[in-house]
Amino acid sequence: AAIVAGTAALMRAVDPSLSNGVIVGRIARNADPAGTQEQTGNGRINMPRALADTSVQELQPAGAAPVGSGGPFVGPYR
């Protein structure tokens, strides 16, 4: 989780206008395959490739909808 947070923080420092969805999309799309989806979700973070990505396509979690006043269950991204 610390590597994901650090990657997201660095991306936001480079471009403060990025939305959370764009940051998540860039991290997820550029991950290197590793293990199974149950083990590593989208794979191993590839920070240089995520930083070089210029797409603005947002990615939303594929998890379940929110229940009550809580947030959604965040699962793998598609």
Secondary structure, DSSP 8 states (H G I E B T S, - for coil): -HHHHHHHHHHHHH-TT--HHHHHHHHHHT-B--S-HHHHTT-B--HHHHHH--------B-S----TTS------B-
